[in-house]
Amino acid sequence: MKKRIILLGGAGFIGHNLALQLKKNYDVFVVDSLQVNNIGEHSLKDSKNQNLYINLLNQRLDLLKLNNIPIQIVDARDYTLLTSFFNSIKPHIVIHLAAVAHAKKANKDPYSTIDHSMRTLENVLDIIRGRSIHLIYFSSSMVYGNFKKKKVTELDHCDPLGIYGTLKFSGEKLVQAYEQVFKSTYTIIRPSALYGPRCVSGRVGQVFIEKALKKQNLEIEGDGNDALDFTYIDDLIHGIELSIDNPKAINQIFNITYGNAAKIKVLADLVTSYFPRIKVSFKKRDVLMPERGTLSILKAKKELGYMPQFNLAKGMHEYISWYKSLNL
Ligand SMILES: NC(=O)c1ccc[n+]([C@@H]2O[C@H](COP(=O)([O-])OP(=O)(O)OC[C@H]3O[C@@H](n4cnc5c(N)ncnc54)[C@H](O)[C@@H]3O)[C@@H](O)[C@H]2O)c1
């Protein structure tokens, strides 16, 4: 019998990609309200790319349906509804992805960020306590704050900046507290700067390609020397798969990224190499974005056998080819 996995926030960018891959070996159940950075989000309706994003979000739902992955449309802040869903599925594993997954949005709207990120996490922790349900919690590279060395490891001090990183770090602490008090087992994942098909989150790679497709110039925040550990979605999914049901991942934290940061101006150069007429300009940097860089993935390589496959050039080639295939 296959193990049952619930993905909370499973219609999101990471969630639906993860669900499609995990379905090969597990019984997968998606829970999502579709209200945050998804079809029901009001701000989506103000976006200039509204039609494109609605289309991509519907593509996610179609893919889940095509792969016989059931979606329960539930707001995970609702403890009673969530409890009855868990009781009906009796999962072996739950993956918590639900959040306002964007640092700038989090700083603009702390209340709803705390609500969707922490209330949903607290509900899950409380529902699974005392049962043998393993929790995989999605944290972030933002827990480190400004990177103080070339490569940060899971043992380095966390000093987050702003609402998003602080909540992610609080989430980690809460997950660990439930392990201390109730012996609930967990794996904490710290991803960074993901990109790939059907993302509507407005991260830099997506914004650059969509601008270039519309023949608009690219705008870099800062001087372009900020570096991020850009990670293609398939690499992250591969890393998560390796951590599931792996005794070496129990009660552990893993950085799961490409493991080699690239400067934003390198990303811009890559995009303009596909769209040669597009120019690049610079604007003021957001001071609340920490200065990041490379996350060490040595632990994931050693303990899980993780081996990312997509350097930025290869990942962006995939991503741009996919966008071009949409014939926008
Ligand atoms: N994408 C990245 O680059 C990145 C990097 C680091 C960490 N993360 C973390 O990974 C997780 C997933 O990120 P993503 O990029 O897929 O985000 P996303 O915004 O695409 O997906 C989040 C999903 O959670 C759902 N959700 C939010 N609140 C909910 C609630 N109350 N009830 C039910 N569903 C709810 C939303 O509807 C959405 O579909 C987040 O926790 C995020 O912080 C993402």
The ligand as an SDF file (V2000), in Angstrom:
LIG
                    3D

 44 48  0  0  0  0  0  0  0  0999 V2000
    9.1880   29.9410   -4.3150 N   0  0  0  0  0  0  0  0  0  0  0  0
   10.3200   30.1980   -3.6690 C   0  0  0  0  0  0  0  0  0  0  0  0
   11.3100   30.7040   -4.2640 O   0  0  0  0  0  0  0  0  0  0  0  0
   10.4510   29.8480   -2.2080 C   0  0  0  0  0  0  0  0  0  0  0  0
   11.7090   30.0180   -1.6020 C   0  0  0  0  0  0  0  0  0  0  0  0
   11.8310   29.7010   -0.2630 C   0  0  0  0  0  0  0  0  0  0  0  0
   10.7570   29.2090    0.4580 C   0  0  0  0  0  0  0  0  0  0  0  0
    9.5500   29.0680   -0.1490 N   0  0  0  0  0  0  0  0  0  0  0  0
    8.4240   28.5560    0.6550 C   0  0  0  0  0  0  0  0  0  0  0  0
    7.8300   27.4460    0.0120 O   0  0  0  0  0  0  0  0  0  0  0  0
    6.4240   27.4200    0.2450 C   0  0  0  0  0  0  0  0  0  0  0  0
    5.6630   27.3510   -1.0690 C   0  0  0  0  0  0  0  0  0  0  0  0
    6.0380   28.4660   -1.8780 O   0  0  0  0  0  0  0  0  0  0  0  0
    5.4080   28.7180   -3.3240 P   0  0  0  0  0  0  0  0  0  0  0  0
    6.4270   29.4550   -4.1030 O   0  0  0  0  0  0  0  0  0  0  0  0
    4.8460   27.4570   -3.8560 O   0  0  0  0  0  0  0  0  0  0  0  0
    4.2340   29.7250   -2.9520 O   0  0  0  0  0  0  0  0  0  0  0  0
    2.7880   29.9180   -3.6390 P   0  0  0  0  0  0  0  0  0  0  0  0
    2.3160   31.2650   -3.2290 O   0  0  0  0  0  0  0  0  0  0  0  0
    2.8720   29.6310   -5.0830 O   0  0  0  0  0  0  0  0  0  0  0  0
    1.9010   28.7780   -2.9610 O   0  0  0  0  0  0  0  0  0  0  0  0
    1.3510   28.8880   -1.6690 C   0  0  0  0  0  0  0  0  0  0  0  0
   -0.0170   28.2020   -1.7140 C   0  0  0  0  0  0  0  0  0  0  0  0
   -0.5210   28.1700   -0.3760 O   0  0  0  0  0  0  0  0  0  0  0  0
   -1.9070   28.4020   -0.4400 C   0  0  0  0  0  0  0  0  0  0  0  0
   -2.3610   28.9350    0.8530 N   0  0  0  0  0  0  0  0  0  0  0  0
   -1.9640   30.0770    1.4710 C   0  0  0  0  0  0  0  0  0  0  0  0
   -2.6580   30.2560    2.6010 N   0  0  0  0  0  0  0  0  0  0  0  0
   -3.5150   29.2130    2.7000 C   0  0  0  0  0  0  0  0  0  0  0  0
   -4.5060   28.8490    3.6310 C   0  0  0  0  0  0  0  0  0  0  0  0
   -4.8050   29.6250    4.6800 N   0  0  0  0  0  0  0  0  0  0  0  0
   -5.1900   27.6940    3.4320 N   0  0  0  0  0  0  0  0  0  0  0  0
   -4.9430   26.9050    2.3620 C   0  0  0  0  0  0  0  0  0  0  0  0
   -4.0290   27.2200    1.4130 N   0  0  0  0  0  0  0  0  0  0  0  0
   -3.3270   28.3630    1.5870 C   0  0  0  0  0  0  0  0  0  0  0  0
   -2.0920   29.4330   -1.5550 C   0  0  0  0  0  0  0  0  0  0  0  0
   -3.4160   29.4530   -2.0490 O   0  0  0  0  0  0  0  0  0  0  0  0
   -1.0490   28.9600   -2.5620 C   0  0  0  0  0  0  0  0  0  0  0  0
   -1.6040   28.1140   -3.5420 O   0  0  0  0  0  0  0  0  0  0  0  0
    6.1020   28.6760    1.0550 C   0  0  0  0  0  0  0  0  0  0  0  0
    6.0180   28.3350    2.4080 O   0  0  0  0  0  0  0  0  0  0  0  0
    7.2920   29.5750    0.7940 C   0  0  0  0  0  0  0  0  0  0  0  0
    7.4930   30.4790    1.8280 O   0  0  0  0  0  0  0  0  0  0  0  0
    9.3670   29.3770   -1.4740 C   0  0  0  0  0  0  0  0  0  0  0  0
  1  2  1  0
  2  3  2  0
  2  4  1  0
  4  5  1  0
  4 44  2  0
  5  6  2  0
  6  7  1  0
  7  8  2  0
  8  9  1  0
  8 44  1  0
  9 10  1  0
  9 42  1  0
 10 11  1  0
 11 12  1  0
 11 40  1  0
 12 13  1  0
 13 14  1  0
 14 15  2  0
 14 16  1  0
 14 17  1  0
 17 18  1  0
 18 19  2  0
 18 20  1  0
 18 21  1  0
 21 22  1  0
 22 23  1  0
 23 24  1  0
 23 38  1  0
 24 25  1  0
 25 26  1  0
 25 36  1  0
 26 27  1  0
 26 35  1  0
 27 28  2  0
 28 29  1  0
 29 30  1  0
 29 35  2  0
 30 31  1  0
 30 32  2  0
 32 33  1  0
 33 34  2  0
 34 35  1  0
 36 37  1  0
 36 38  1  0
 38 39  1  0
 40 41  1  0
 40 42  1  0
 42 43  1  0
M  CHG  2   8   1  16  -1
M  END
$$$$
